[in-house]
Amino acid sequence: MILWLLACATPEPAPLVPQAVHSEPRFATVAVHVDRAGHTLSVRRTDGSVTTAPVGIGRGGLVEKQAMADYVTPTGAFVVDLVLHEVGTHNAVDPSVCARFAQEPEYVELLASSAGLERLWRAMSELDFDGDGAADRAYGGGYVGLHSETAVTGPKMSRYRGTARWFSIALHGTPTPEEDLGASNSGGCVHLAADVLEALIDEQVLGLGQAVTIADGPPSWAE
């Protein structure tokens, strides 16, 4: 907790890059790539093996993202700065994020402890976006937030209908995989199947500091 308080007291957080989380990138030999045009996610692991999975992308089309409201999945270089999951032990947030909200006690309380991150995840899972009176479970079983120094990725912590939540471009689950995977239906995030997302989080392929690229085409290392 002392480390968190120090992080929250930092007035000018350093730019979020993989090295900001770990002195040496934990996943330097792992590559994660999203192909918007092909609606696929590819992962190259340390043993050289490559796996792919279908994904859903934003319904705004294959154009440059200008704002969070344009429903476009952005392209460029990203880094994971938040992990939320049904299994609370997977939850993590980069300390530099906490520093950004040092003057927002409600947000800091959610970001500064494992219990707070679990409450944040529950609050997001319970949101009723369509107004039918039932929780939408819009993020499925997990949520991996992305940050970029050049692309639009969102304000991070915000309020929606009186509920504090995380709002950013992310890789996350979906309650309707049959409609979303391989399609362009999202508000800008990348939708993954529940088993794929859970495996990538559990294996720490998608962990704090992991680099993720999003482009309109396969990765350069694909055969």
PyRosetta script that sets phi, psi and omega in degrees:
from pyrosetta import init, pose_from_sequence

init()
pose = pose_from_sequence("MILWLLACATPEPAPLVPQAVHSEPRFATVAVHVDRAGHTLSVRRTDGSVTTAPVGIGRGGLVEKQAMADYVTPTGAFVVDLVLHEVGTHNAVDPSVCARFAQEPEYVELLASSAGLERLWRAMSELDFDGDGAADRAYGGGYVGLHSETAVTGPKMSRYRGTARWFSIALHGTPTPEEDLGASNSGGCVHLAADVLEALIDEQVLGLGQAVTIADGPPSWAE")
pose.set_psi(1, -35.6)
pose.set_omega(1, 178.5)
pose.set_phi(2, -59.9)
pose.set_psi(2, -41.8)
pose.set_omega(2, 179.4)
pose.set_phi(3, -62.6)
pose.set_psi(3, -38.5)
pose.set_omega(3, 179.4)
pose.set_phi(4, -66.2)
pose.set_psi(4, -42.2)
pose.set_omega(4, -179.6)
pose.set_phi(5, -62.7)
pose.set_psi(5, -39.3)
pose.set_omega(5, 177.0)
pose.set_phi(6, -63.4)
pose.set_psi(6, -41.8)
pose.set_omega(6, 179.8)
pose.set_phi(7, -63.2)
pose.set_psi(7, -41.1)
pose.set_omega(7, -178.1)
pose.set_phi(8, -69.9)
pose.set_psi(8, -20.6)
pose.set_omega(8, -178.6)
pose.set_phi(9, -87.9)
pose.set_psi(9, -7.3)
pose.set_omega(9, -178.1)
pose.set_phi(10, -72.3)
pose.set_psi(10, 119.4)
pose.set_omega(10, -175.5)
pose.set_phi(11, -73.3)
pose.set_psi(11, -34.0)
pose.set_omega(11, -177.1)
pose.set_phi(12, -125.0)
pose.set_psi(12, 90.8)
pose.set_omega(12, -179.2)
pose.set_phi(13, -65.0)
pose.set_psi(13, 146.5)
pose.set_omega(13, 177.9)
pose.set_phi(14, -69.5)
pose.set_psi(14, 153.3)
pose.set_omega(14, 176.1)
pose.set_phi(15, -55.2)
pose.set_psi(15, 139.7)
pose.set_omega(15, -176.1)
pose.set_phi(16, -83.3)
pose.set_psi(16, 108.4)
pose.set_omega(16, 174.8)
pose.set_phi(17, -132.6)
pose.set_psi(17, 164.5)
pose.set_omega(17, -178.1)
pose.set_phi(18, -51.4)
pose.set_psi(18, -39.5)
pose.set_omega(18, -178.0)
pose.set_phi(19, -68.2)
pose.set_psi(19, -16.4)
pose.set_omega(19, 179.0)
pose.set_phi(20, -72.5)
pose.set_psi(20, -19.1)
pose.set_omega(20, -179.4)
pose.set_phi(21, -97.0)
pose.set_psi(21, -39.4)
pose.set_omega(21, -179.0)
pose.set_phi(22, -132.9)
pose.set_psi(22, 143.5)
pose.set_omega(22, 179.7)
pose.set_phi(23, -60.4)
pose.set_psi(23, -32.8)
pose.set_omega(23, 171.6)
pose.set_phi(24, -127.3)
pose.set_psi(24, 133.5)
pose.set_omega(24, -178.6)
pose.set_phi(25, -54.3)
pose.set_psi(25, 126.7)
pose.set_omega(25, -178.0)
pose.set_phi(26, -68.3)
pose.set_psi(26, -26.4)
pose.set_omega(26, -171.6)
pose.set_phi(27, -119.6)
pose.set_psi(27, 36.9)
pose.set_omega(27, -173.8)
pose.set_phi(28, -60.4)
pose.set_psi(28, -28.2)
pose.set_omega(28, -178.5)
pose.set_phi(29, -104.8)
pose.set_psi(29, 16.6)
pose.set_omega(29, 174.7)
pose.set_phi(30, -115.6)
pose.set_psi(30, 134.3)
pose.set_omega(30, 179.5)
pose.set_phi(31, -121.5)
pose.set_psi(31, 136.0)
pose.set_omega(31, 177.9)
pose.set_phi(32, -122.6)
pose.set_psi(32, 125.1)
pose.set_omega(32, -174.2)
pose.set_phi(33, -135.5)
pose.set_psi(33, 131.9)
pose.set_omega(33, 174.7)
pose.set_phi(34, -110.1)
pose.set_psi(34, 125.9)
pose.set_omega(34, 177.2)
pose.set_phi(35, -101.7)
pose.set_psi(35, 105.0)
pose.set_omega(35, -178.6)
pose.set_phi(36, -60.6)
pose.set_psi(36, -47.2)
pose.set_omega(36, -175.6)
pose.set_phi(37, -64.0)
pose.set_psi(37, -37.2)
pose.set_omega(37, -178.4)
pose.set_phi(38, -91.7)
pose.set_psi(38, -4.4)
pose.set_omega(38, -178.8)
pose.set_phi(39, 52.6)
pose.set_psi(39, 46.8)
pose.set_omega(39, 179.7)
pose.set_phi(40, -134.6)
pose.set_psi(40, 152.7)
pose.set_omega(40, 170.5)
pose.set_phi(41, -115.2)
pose.set_psi(41, 131.3)
pose.set_omega(41, 178.9)
pose.set_phi(42, -120.2)
pose.set_psi(42, 140.2)
pose.set_omega(42, 179.4)
pose.set_phi(43, -128.7)
pose.set_psi(43, 126.5)
pose.set_omega(43, 173.8)
pose.set_phi(44, -108.0)
pose.set_psi(44, 119.2)
pose.set_omega(44, -176.2)
pose.set_phi(45, -93.0)
pose.set_psi(45, 174.4)
pose.set_omega(45, -174.6)
pose.set_phi(46, -62.9)
pose.set_psi(46, -26.0)
pose.set_omega(46, 180.0)
pose.set_phi(47, -85.3)
pose.set_psi(47, 3.8)
pose.set_omega(47, 178.9)
pose.set_phi(48, 91.2)
pose.set_psi(48, -8.4)
pose.set_omega(48, -179.9)
pose.set_phi(49, -72.8)
pose.set_psi(49, 149.4)
pose.set_omega(49, -179.1)
pose.set_phi(50, -124.9)
pose.set_psi(50, 132.2)
pose.set_omega(50, 175.2)
pose.set_phi(51, -123.9)
pose.set_psi(51, 150.1)
pose.set_omega(51, 178.6)
pose.set_phi(52, -131.0)
pose.set_psi(52, 156.9)
pose.set_omega(52, 179.1)
pose.set_phi(53, -151.5)
pose.set_psi(53, 149.0)
pose.set_omega(53, 177.3)
pose.set_phi(54, -72.4)
pose.set_psi(54, 147.8)
pose.set_omega(54, 177.6)
pose.set_phi(55, -136.2)
pose.set_psi(55, 162.8)
pose.set_omega(55, 170.3)
pose.set_phi(56, -105.9)
pose.set_psi(56, 149.6)
pose.set_omega(56, -179.9)
pose.set_phi(57, -129.2)
pose.set_psi(57, -178.2)
pose.set_omega(57, -176.4)
pose.set_phi(58, -66.9)
pose.set_psi(58, 145.1)
pose.set_omega(58, -178.8)
pose.set_phi(59, -78.9)
pose.set_psi(59, 1.3)
pose.set_omega(59, 179.6)
pose.set_phi(60, -79.1)
pose.set_psi(60, -6.6)
pose.set_omega(60, 175.9)
pose.set_phi(61, 95.2)
pose.set_psi(61, 177.0)
pose.set_omega(61, -176.7)
pose.set_phi(62, -89.1)
pose.set_psi(62, 66.1)
pose.set_omega(62, 179.1)
pose.set_phi(63, -128.2)
pose.set_psi(63, 173.8)
pose.set_omega(63, 179.1)
pose.set_phi(64, -74.0)
pose.set_psi(64, 135.1)
pose.set_omega(64, 179.3)
pose.set_phi(65, -74.2)
pose.set_psi(65, 132.1)
pose.set_omega(65, 180.0)
pose.set_phi(66, -109.9)
pose.set_psi(66, -32.1)
pose.set_omega(66, -176.8)
pose.set_phi(67, -157.0)
pose.set_psi(67, 161.2)
pose.set_omega(67, -179.2)
pose.set_phi(68, -63.2)
pose.set_psi(68, -26.6)
pose.set_omega(68, -176.0)
pose.set_phi(69, -83.4)
pose.set_psi(69, 0.3)
pose.set_omega(69, -176.3)
pose.set_phi(70, -90.2)
pose.set_psi(70, -0.7)
pose.set_omega(70, 175.1)
pose.set_phi(71, 64.5)
pose.set_psi(71, 21.7)
pose.set_omega(71, -179.5)
pose.set_phi(72, -99.6)
pose.set_psi(72, 135.2)
pose.set_omega(72, 170.7)
pose.set_phi(73, -79.2)
pose.set_psi(73, 121.1)
pose.set_omega(73, -175.8)
pose.set_phi(74, -73.1)
pose.set_psi(74, 157.7)
pose.set_omega(74, 173.5)
pose.set_phi(75, -110.0)
pose.set_psi(75, 159.4)
pose.set_omega(75, 178.1)
pose.set_phi(76, 132.2)
pose.set_psi(76, -160.8)
pose.set_omega(76, -179.5)
pose.set_phi(77, -102.5)
pose.set_psi(77, 132.2)
pose.set_omega(77, -176.3)
pose.set_phi(78, -131.8)
pose.set_psi(78, 166.9)
pose.set_omega(78, 175.2)
pose.set_phi(79, -140.9)
pose.set_psi(79, 142.7)
pose.set_omega(79, 179.9)
pose.set_phi(80, -72.7)
pose.set_psi(80, 124.3)
pose.set_omega(80, 177.7)
pose.set_phi(81, -119.9)
pose.set_psi(81, -1.0)
pose.set_omega(81, 179.5)
pose.set_phi(82, -154.2)
pose.set_psi(82, 139.1)
pose.set_omega(82, 172.1)
pose.set_phi(83, -132.5)
pose.set_psi(83, 122.4)
pose.set_omega(83, 174.1)
pose.set_phi(84, -124.9)
pose.set_psi(84, 140.2)
pose.set_omega(84, -175.9)
pose.set_phi(85, -153.4)
pose.set_psi(85, 157.4)
pose.set_omega(85, 175.8)
pose.set_phi(86, -56.4)
pose.set_psi(86, -36.0)
pose.set_omega(86, 174.7)
pose.set_phi(87, -84.6)
pose.set_psi(87, 104.4)
pose.set_omega(87, -171.1)
pose.set_phi(88, -59.6)
pose.set_psi(88, -23.1)
pose.set_omega(88, -178.8)
pose.set_phi(89, -68.1)
pose.set_psi(89, -15.8)
pose.set_omega(89, 178.0)
pose.set_phi(90, -82.9)
pose.set_psi(90, -15.3)
pose.set_omega(90, -172.9)
pose.set_phi(91, -65.0)
pose.set_psi(91, 137.8)
pose.set_omega(91, 179.6)
pose.set_phi(92, -162.5)
pose.set_psi(92, 150.7)
pose.set_omega(92, 176.1)
pose.set_phi(93, -142.0)
pose.set_psi(93, 143.1)
pose.set_omega(93, 179.0)
pose.set_phi(94, -67.5)
pose.set_psi(94, 133.0)
pose.set_omega(94, -178.8)
pose.set_phi(95, -56.3)
pose.set_psi(95, -30.2)
pose.set_omega(95, -179.2)
pose.set_phi(96, -65.4)
pose.set_psi(96, -24.5)
pose.set_omega(96, 177.0)
pose.set_phi(97, -67.5)
pose.set_psi(97, -42.9)
pose.set_omega(97, 179.3)
pose.set_phi(98, -57.7)
pose.set_psi(98, -37.9)
pose.set_omega(98, -178.4)
pose.set_phi(99, -63.1)
pose.set_psi(99, -30.0)
pose.set_omega(99, -178.5)
pose.set_phi(100, -66.5)
pose.set_psi(100, -23.6)
pose.set_omega(100, -175.4)
pose.set_phi(101, -114.8)
pose.set_psi(101, 31.5)
pose.set_omega(101, -177.5)
pose.set_phi(102, -59.6)
pose.set_psi(102, -27.0)
pose.set_omega(102, -178.9)
pose.set_phi(103, -95.2)
pose.set_psi(103, 9.9)
pose.set_omega(103, -179.6)
pose.set_phi(104, -120.9)
pose.set_psi(104, 85.3)
pose.set_omega(104, -174.3)
pose.set_phi(105, -54.1)
pose.set_psi(105, -37.6)
pose.set_omega(105, -178.4)
pose.set_phi(106, -64.3)
pose.set_psi(106, -41.4)
pose.set_omega(106, 179.5)
pose.set_phi(107, -70.0)
pose.set_psi(107, -42.7)
pose.set_omega(107, -179.7)
pose.set_phi(108, -59.9)
pose.set_psi(108, -39.2)
pose.set_omega(108, 180.0)
pose.set_phi(109, -60.4)
pose.set_psi(109, -36.8)
pose.set_omega(109, 179.3)
pose.set_phi(110, -75.7)
pose.set_psi(110, -33.5)
pose.set_omega(110, -175.1)
pose.set_phi(111, -86.9)
pose.set_psi(111, -19.7)
pose.set_omega(111, -166.3)
pose.set_phi(112, -92.6)
pose.set_psi(112, 7.9)
pose.set_omega(112, 178.5)
pose.set_phi(113, -157.0)
pose.set_psi(113, 161.5)
pose.set_omega(113, 178.2)
pose.set_phi(114, -64.6)
pose.set_psi(114, -37.6)
pose.set_omega(114, 178.3)
pose.set_phi(115, -64.8)
pose.set_psi(115, -38.3)
pose.set_omega(115, 178.4)
pose.set_phi(116, -65.0)
pose.set_psi(116, -41.4)
pose.set_omega(116, 178.4)
pose.set_phi(117, -65.1)
pose.set_psi(117, -35.5)
pose.set_omega(117, 176.1)
pose.set_phi(118, -65.1)
pose.set_psi(118, -40.4)
pose.set_omega(118, 177.2)
pose.set_phi(119, -65.0)
pose.set_psi(119, -39.0)
pose.set_omega(119, 178.7)
pose.set_phi(120, -61.4)
pose.set_psi(120, -44.7)
pose.set_omega(120, 179.8)
pose.set_phi(121, -63.0)
pose.set_psi(121, -43.2)
pose.set_omega(121, 179.1)
pose.set_phi(122, -62.1)
pose.set_psi(122, -43.3)
pose.set_omega(122, -179.8)
pose.set_phi(123, -62.0)
pose.set_psi(123, -40.3)
pose.set_omega(123, 178.5)
pose.set_phi(124, -68.2)
pose.set_psi(124, -39.1)
pose.set_omega(124, -179.3)
pose.set_phi(125, -68.4)
pose.set_psi(125, -26.6)
pose.set_omega(125, -176.4)
pose.set_phi(126, -90.3)
pose.set_psi(126, -2.1)
pose.set_omega(126, -179.3)
pose.set_phi(127, -63.5)
pose.set_psi(127, 142.1)
pose.set_omega(127, -179.7)
pose.set_phi(128, -113.8)
pose.set_psi(128, 84.5)
pose.set_omega(128, -176.2)
pose.set_phi(129, -68.9)
pose.set_psi(129, -35.9)
pose.set_omega(129, -175.5)
pose.set_phi(130, -89.2)
pose.set_psi(130, -2.5)
pose.set_omega(130, 173.8)
pose.set_phi(131, 71.3)
pose.set_psi(131, 23.7)
pose.set_omega(131, -179.1)
pose.set_phi(132, -91.4)
pose.set_psi(132, 4.5)
pose.set_omega(132, 177.8)
pose.set_phi(133, 88.8)
pose.set_psi(133, 0.2)
pose.set_omega(133, -179.6)
pose.set_phi(134, -122.8)
pose.set_psi(134, 148.6)
pose.set_omega(134, 177.4)
pose.set_phi(135, -61.6)
pose.set_psi(135, 134.1)
pose.set_omega(135, -177.2)
pose.set_phi(136, -80.8)
pose.set_psi(136, -24.3)
pose.set_omega(136, -173.1)
pose.set_phi(137, 51.5)
pose.set_psi(137, 42.3)
pose.set_omega(137, -172.3)
pose.set_phi(138, -62.5)
pose.set_psi(138, -22.3)
pose.set_omega(138, -176.4)
pose.set_phi(139, -101.2)
pose.set_psi(139, 10.2)
pose.set_omega(139, 179.4)
pose.set_phi(140, 62.1)
pose.set_psi(140, -134.2)
pose.set_omega(140, -176.5)
pose.set_phi(141, -99.3)
pose.set_psi(141, -1.8)
pose.set_omega(141, -178.4)
pose.set_phi(142, -167.4)
pose.set_psi(142, 162.9)
pose.set_omega(142, -173.8)
pose.set_phi(143, -147.3)
pose.set_psi(143, 125.2)
pose.set_omega(143, 179.6)
pose.set_phi(144, -120.5)
pose.set_psi(144, 104.5)
pose.set_omega(144, -177.3)
pose.set_phi(145, -74.8)
pose.set_psi(145, 144.5)
pose.set_omega(145, -179.2)
pose.set_phi(146, -118.0)
pose.set_psi(146, 145.1)
pose.set_omega(146, 177.7)
pose.set_phi(147, -126.7)
pose.set_psi(147, 146.7)
pose.set_omega(147, 176.2)
pose.set_phi(148, -143.1)
pose.set_psi(148, 145.8)
pose.set_omega(148, 175.7)
pose.set_phi(149, -82.6)
pose.set_psi(149, -12.1)
pose.set_omega(149, -174.7)
pose.set_phi(150, -124.1)
pose.set_psi(150, -26.0)
pose.set_omega(150, -177.0)
pose.set_phi(151, -102.7)
pose.set_psi(151, 156.9)
pose.set_omega(151, 176.4)
pose.set_phi(152, -71.1)
pose.set_psi(152, 122.6)
pose.set_omega(152, 179.2)
pose.set_phi(153, -129.4)
pose.set_psi(153, -2.9)
pose.set_omega(153, 174.4)
pose.set_phi(154, 106.4)
pose.set_psi(154, 169.0)
pose.set_omega(154, -176.2)
pose.set_phi(155, -80.0)
pose.set_psi(155, -6.1)
pose.set_omega(155, -173.2)
pose.set_phi(156, 71.8)
pose.set_psi(156, -110.5)
pose.set_omega(156, -177.9)
pose.set_phi(157, -73.9)
pose.set_psi(157, 136.2)
pose.set_omega(157, 178.0)
pose.set_phi(158, -157.9)
pose.set_psi(158, -178.9)
pose.set_omega(158, 177.5)
pose.set_phi(159, -119.2)
pose.set_psi(159, 142.4)
pose.set_omega(159, 177.1)
pose.set_phi(160, -137.7)
pose.set_psi(160, 118.0)
pose.set_omega(160, -177.7)
pose.set_phi(161, 50.3)
pose.set_psi(161, 42.3)
pose.set_omega(161, 176.3)
pose.set_phi(162, 82.3)
pose.set_psi(162, 1.1)
pose.set_omega(162, -178.3)
pose.set_phi(163, -110.2)
pose.set_psi(163, 128.4)
pose.set_omega(163, 175.0)
pose.set_phi(164, -71.8)
pose.set_psi(164, 133.1)
pose.set_omega(164, 179.3)
pose.set_phi(165, -151.4)
pose.set_psi(165, 170.6)
pose.set_omega(165, 174.7)
pose.set_phi(166, -93.3)
pose.set_psi(166, 133.0)
pose.set_omega(166, -177.8)
pose.set_phi(167, -132.7)
pose.set_psi(167, 102.3)
pose.set_omega(167, -179.9)
pose.set_phi(168, -157.1)
pose.set_psi(168, 169.2)
pose.set_omega(168, 168.9)
pose.set_phi(169, -65.9)
pose.set_psi(169, 136.1)
pose.set_omega(169, -173.9)
pose.set_phi(170, -152.9)
pose.set_psi(170, 163.6)
pose.set_omega(170, 164.5)
pose.set_phi(171, -97.5)
pose.set_psi(171, 121.2)
pose.set_omega(171, -179.1)
pose.set_phi(172, -150.9)
pose.set_psi(172, 170.0)
pose.set_omega(172, -179.3)
pose.set_phi(173, -75.5)
pose.set_psi(173, -177.9)
pose.set_omega(173, 179.2)
pose.set_phi(174, -149.5)
pose.set_psi(174, 142.1)
pose.set_omega(174, 177.3)
pose.set_phi(175, -78.7)
pose.set_psi(175, -8.6)
pose.set_omega(175, -178.9)
pose.set_phi(176, -129.1)
pose.set_psi(176, 65.6)
pose.set_omega(176, -176.8)
pose.set_phi(177, -61.4)
pose.set_psi(177, -32.1)
pose.set_omega(177, -179.0)
pose.set_phi(178, -64.5)
pose.set_psi(178, -24.4)
pose.set_omega(178, 179.4)
pose.set_phi(179, -95.4)
pose.set_psi(179, -29.3)
pose.set_omega(179, -168.1)
pose.set_phi(180, -99.0)
pose.set_psi(180, -35.5)
pose.set_omega(180, -176.2)
pose.set_phi(181, -71.3)
pose.set_psi(181, 129.2)
pose.set_omega(181, -177.2)
pose.set_phi(182, 81.2)
pose.set_psi(182, 6.0)
pose.set_omega(182, -177.1)
pose.set_phi(183, -122.8)
pose.set_psi(183, 176.3)
pose.set_omega(183, 178.3)
pose.set_phi(184, -119.1)
pose.set_psi(184, 78.3)
pose.set_omega(184, -174.3)
pose.set_phi(185, -119.7)
pose.set_psi(185, -10.6)
pose.set_omega(185, -169.7)
pose.set_phi(186, -82.2)
pose.set_psi(186, 170.6)
pose.set_omega(186, 175.8)
pose.set_phi(187, -80.9)
pose.set_psi(187, 3.1)
pose.set_omega(187, -179.9)
pose.set_phi(188, 137.1)
pose.set_psi(188, -19.8)
pose.set_omega(188, 178.2)
pose.set_phi(189, -78.7)
pose.set_psi(189, 169.7)
pose.set_omega(189, 178.2)
pose.set_phi(190, -102.1)
pose.set_psi(190, 120.1)
pose.set_omega(190, -179.9)
pose.set_phi(191, -91.6)
pose.set_psi(191, 135.8)
pose.set_omega(191, 177.6)
pose.set_phi(192, -126.3)
pose.set_psi(192, 155.8)
pose.set_omega(192, 173.4)
pose.set_phi(193, -65.5)
pose.set_psi(193, 149.6)
pose.set_omega(193, -175.5)
pose.set_phi(194, -58.3)
pose.set_psi(194, -43.8)
pose.set_omega(194, -177.1)
pose.set_phi(195, -69.4)
pose.set_psi(195, -35.3)
pose.set_omega(195, 178.4)
pose.set_phi(196, -66.8)
pose.set_psi(196, -48.3)
pose.set_omega(196, -179.5)
pose.set_phi(197, -62.3)
pose.set_psi(197, -44.1)
pose.set_omega(197, -179.7)
pose.set_phi(198, -61.3)
pose.set_psi(198, -42.3)
pose.set_omega(198, -179.6)
pose.set_phi(199, -64.8)
pose.set_psi(199, -42.5)
pose.set_omega(199, -178.3)
pose.set_phi(200, -67.5)
pose.set_psi(200, -35.4)
pose.set_omega(200, 177.0)
pose.set_phi(201, -73.3)
pose.set_psi(201, -44.5)
pose.set_omega(201, -178.2)
pose.set_phi(202, -62.3)
pose.set_psi(202, -37.3)
pose.set_omega(202, 179.5)
pose.set_phi(203, -81.2)
pose.set_psi(203, -3.3)
pose.set_omega(203, -176.5)
pose.set_phi(204, 62.4)
pose.set_psi(204, 23.0)
pose.set_omega(204, 169.5)
pose.set_phi(205, -65.7)
pose.set_psi(205, -43.1)
pose.set_omega(205, 173.0)
pose.set_phi(206, -100.6)
pose.set_psi(206, 85.8)
pose.set_omega(206, 178.3)
pose.set_phi(207, -127.4)
pose.set_psi(207, 172.0)
pose.set_omega(207, -179.9)
pose.set_phi(208, -53.4)
pose.set_psi(208, 132.3)
pose.set_omega(208, 177.4)
pose.set_phi(209, 90.4)
pose.set_psi(209, -7.7)
pose.set_omega(209, -180.0)
pose.set_phi(210, -67.7)
pose.set_psi(210, 131.1)
pose.set_omega(210, 175.7)
pose.set_phi(211, -80.2)
pose.set_psi(211, 138.3)
pose.set_omega(211, 177.7)
pose.set_phi(212, -132.6)
pose.set_psi(212, 131.7)
pose.set_omega(212, 174.5)
pose.set_phi(213, -109.2)
pose.set_psi(213, 144.7)
pose.set_omega(213, 174.8)
pose.set_phi(214, -127.5)
pose.set_psi(214, 126.4)
pose.set_omega(214, -176.4)
pose.set_phi(215, -149.3)
pose.set_psi(215, 174.3)
pose.set_omega(215, 176.6)
pose.set_phi(216, -101.2)
pose.set_psi(216, 71.6)
pose.set_omega(216, -178.9)
pose.set_phi(217, 156.1)
pose.set_psi(217, 169.7)
pose.set_omega(217, -178.6)
pose.set_phi(218, -71.3)
pose.set_psi(218, 163.2)
pose.set_omega(218, 178.9)
pose.set_phi(219, -68.3)
pose.set_psi(219, 155.6)
pose.set_omega(219, -178.3)
pose.set_phi(220, -64.1)
pose.set_psi(220, -24.8)
pose.set_omega(220, -177.1)
pose.set_phi(221, -89.2)
pose.set_psi(221, -0.4)
pose.set_omega(221, 180.0)
pose.set_phi(222, -71.7)
pose.set_psi(222, 141.3)
pose.set_omega(222, 179.5)
pose.set_phi(223, -81.4)
pose.dump_pdb("model.pdb")
